[in-house]
């Protein structure tokens, strides 16, 4: 995975007022931590960082004071109304080391006609090399019949990744949708009302 290069600036001001000023200048407050080092408080370029975060488990090369630091985003705080990134926690990583990450599940294909699938788990926890983190895992449900269950241990993992989620954990089930007596009664009442209106 190619890392996204971001030029960071050290921060000396803290608090909500300072953070607001940074965001107005299209900068995002962030902290770099890990590997026994003291936390580094920095600001990152807003637009470039936002684009990079669209990719799950993106790897960053943060340029700070002439040094280059590899890091991955571990926590992104987003303002819920305007969807503005308020703060990012970046975990410092080293080439060759393995870290644990949450990876989203992508479903491909269609289950057997007349069935539906329910995703019980949206993400799996994997361990992978920090410089080769998977962005997702794929599960094919093509042709699966009613009663099919896919467990975490059944999922084909990207090369070099190890499953941390329990193998028996249910990820997806396939079933035939059932209509309750109340739903049937409501449908019949609606049909009767429509017929009466037409009459």
C-alpha positions as CSV (number, residue, x, y, z in Angstrom):
1,X,0.0,0.0,0.0
2,X,1.4,3.4,-1.0
3,X,1.5,5.8,1.9
4,X,-0.1,9.3,1.6
5,X,2.4,12.0,2.3
6,X,1.1,14.7,4.6
7,X,3.2,17.7,5.8
8,X,2.4,18.4,9.4
9,X,3.1,21.5,11.6
10,X,3.8,21.2,15.3
11,X,1.0,22.7,17.5
12,X,1.7,24.8,20.6
13,X,-1.8,26.1,21.2
14,X,-4.5,23.9,22.5
15,X,-8.2,24.0,23.5
16,X,-11.4,24.5,21.5
17,X,-10.6,28.1,20.4
18,X,-7.2,27.0,18.9
19,X,-8.9,24.0,17.3
20,X,-11.5,26.2,15.7
21,X,-8.9,28.6,14.3
22,X,-7.0,25.7,12.8
23,X,-10.1,24.3,11.1
24,X,-11.0,27.8,9.7
25,X,-7.5,27.7,8.1
26,X,-8.3,24.3,6.6
27,X,-6.1,22.5,9.1
28,X,-7.0,19.5,11.2
29,X,-5.7,19.0,14.8
30,X,-4.0,15.6,15.3
31,X,-1.8,13.8,17.7
32,X,0.9,11.2,16.9
33,X,1.6,8.6,19.5
34,X,3.1,5.1,20.0
35,X,6.5,3.3,20.2
36,X,7.1,4.8,23.6
37,X,7.5,8.3,22.3
38,X,5.9,11.4,23.8
39,X,2.6,12.4,22.0
40,X,3.3,14.8,19.2
41,X,0.6,17.5,18.7
42,X,0.4,18.5,15.1
43,X,-1.9,20.1,12.5
44,X,-2.5,18.4,9.1
45,X,-3.7,19.8,5.8
46,X,-7.5,19.6,5.9
47,X,-8.4,18.7,2.3
48,X,-5.5,16.2,1.7
49,X,-6.2,14.5,5.0
50,X,-9.9,14.2,4.4
51,X,-9.3,12.6,1.0
52,X,-6.8,10.1,2.4
53,X,-9.2,9.1,5.2
54,X,-11.8,8.0,2.6
55,X,-9.7,4.8,2.3
56,X,-10.0,2.5,5.2
57,X,-6.8,1.9,7.2
58,X,-4.8,4.4,5.0
59,X,-1.1,4.6,5.8
60,X,0.3,8.1,6.2
61,X,3.9,9.3,5.9
62,X,3.8,12.4,8.1
63,X,6.6,14.9,7.3
64,X,7.4,16.9,10.5
65,X,10.5,19.1,11.1
66,X,12.5,17.3,8.5
67,X,11.6,13.8,9.8
68,X,9.2,11.3,8.2
69,X,6.9,9.3,10.4
70,X,4.7,6.4,9.3
71,X,1.3,6.3,11.0
72,X,-2.2,5.0,10.6
73,X,-5.4,6.7,11.8
74,X,-6.8,5.0,15.0
75,X,-9.5,7.4,15.9
76,X,-11.2,10.1,13.8
77,X,-13.6,12.5,15.6
78,X,-16.3,13.9,13.3
79,X,-18.8,16.7,14.1
80,X,-22.1,14.9,13.4
81,X,-24.1,17.7,11.9
82,X,-21.7,19.3,9.5
83,X,-19.5,16.1,9.1
84,X,-16.3,18.1,9.8
85,X,-13.3,16.2,11.0
86,X,-12.5,17.7,14.4
87,X,-9.5,15.6,15.5
88,X,-7.4,12.6,14.5
89,X,-5.4,10.2,16.6
90,X,-2.5,8.7,14.6
91,X,-0.6,5.6,15.7
92,X,3.1,5.6,14.8
93,X,4.1,2.4,13.1
94,X,7.3,0.8,11.8
95,X,7.9,-1.0,8.5
96,X,7.6,-4.8,9.0
97,X,5.6,-4.6,12.3
98,X,2.1,-6.0,12.6
99,X,-0.8,-4.2,14.1
100,X,-4.5,-4.9,14.7
101,X,-7.1,-3.1,12.6
102,X,-10.8,-3.3,12.0
103,X,-11.6,-4.1,8.4
104,X,-15.1,-3.7,6.8
105,X,-17.0,-6.6,5.3
106,X,-18.0,-6.3,1.6
107,X,-20.7,-8.6,0.3
108,X,-20.6,-9.7,-3.3
109,X,-23.1,-11.8,-5.3
110,X,-26.7,-12.7,-4.7
111,X,-28.1,-15.5,-2.5
112,X,-30.6,-18.0,-3.9
113,X,-33.9,-16.6,-5.3
114,X,-36.4,-15.8,-2.5
115,X,-33.8,-15.5,0.2
116,X,-32.3,-12.5,2.0
117,X,-29.0,-12.1,3.7
118,X,-28.4,-10.4,7.0
119,X,-24.9,-9.1,7.9
120,X,-24.5,-9.7,11.6
121,X,-21.0,-8.2,11.8
122,X,-19.9,-5.2,9.7
123,X,-16.2,-5.5,10.5
124,X,-13.6,-8.1,11.3
125,X,-10.6,-7.5,13.4
126,X,-7.4,-8.6,11.7
127,X,-3.7,-8.4,12.3
128,X,-1.6,-7.4,9.4
129,X,1.6,-5.6,8.4
130,X,1.4,-1.9,9.1
131,X,2.6,-1.1,5.6
132,X,0.1,-3.6,3.9
133,X,-3.2,-3.1,5.7
134,X,-6.3,-4.4,3.9
135,X,-9.0,-1.9,3.2
136,X,-11.8,-4.6,3.3
137,X,-12.6,-8.3,3.1
138,X,-15.0,-9.8,0.6
139,X,-17.6,-12.5,1.2
140,X,-19.4,-14.1,-1.7
141,X,-23.0,-15.1,-1.1
142,X,-23.6,-16.2,-4.7
143,X,-26.3,-18.9,-4.7
144,X,-26.3,-19.5,-0.9
145,X,-29.5,-21.2,0.3
146,X,-31.8,-20.6,3.2
147,X,-30.0,-21.5,6.5
148,X,-26.5,-20.8,5.3
149,X,-24.3,-19.2,8.0
150,X,-20.9,-17.7,7.4
151,X,-18.6,-17.5,10.4
152,X,-15.5,-15.3,10.7
153,X,-13.3,-18.4,10.3
154,X,-14.9,-19.1,6.9
155,X,-13.8,-15.7,5.4
156,X,-10.9,-15.7,3.0
157,X,-8.4,-13.2,4.3
158,X,-6.0,-11.0,2.4
159,X,-2.4,-12.4,2.1
160,X,-0.4,-11.8,5.2
161,X,-3.4,-11.1,7.4
162,X,-4.4,-13.1,10.5
163,X,-7.9,-13.3,12.0
164,X,-8.3,-11.8,15.6
165,X,-12.1,-12.0,15.7
166,X,-13.2,-15.4,17.1
167,X,-13.5,-17.9,14.3
168,X,-17.0,-19.0,15.4
169,X,-18.3,-15.4,15.4
170,X,-21.3,-15.2,13.0
171,X,-20.8,-12.7,10.2
172,X,-23.7,-13.4,7.9
173,X,-26.9,-15.5,7.7
174,X,-29.2,-16.4,4.8
175,X,-32.9,-16.9,5.4
176,X,-36.3,-16.7,3.7
177,X,-38.3,-13.6,4.8
178,X,-41.5,-14.4,6.7
179,X,-44.6,-12.4,6.9
180,X,-46.2,-12.1,10.3
181,X,-50.0,-12.5,10.9
182,X,-50.2,-8.8,11.8
183,X,-48.6,-7.9,8.5
184,X,-50.9,-10.1,6.5
185,X,-53.9,-8.7,8.3
186,X,-52.7,-5.1,7.5
187,X,-52.2,-6.0,3.8
188,X,-55.6,-7.6,3.6
189,X,-57.2,-4.5,5.3
190,X,-55.4,-2.3,2.8
191,X,-56.6,-4.3,-0.2
192,X,-60.2,-4.3,1.1
193,X,-60.1,-0.5,1.6
194,X,-58.7,-0.1,-1.9
195,X,-61.5,-2.3,-3.3
196,X,-64.2,-0.4,-1.4
197,X,-62.8,2.9,-2.8
198,X,-62.9,1.6,-6.4
199,X,-66.5,0.3,-5.9
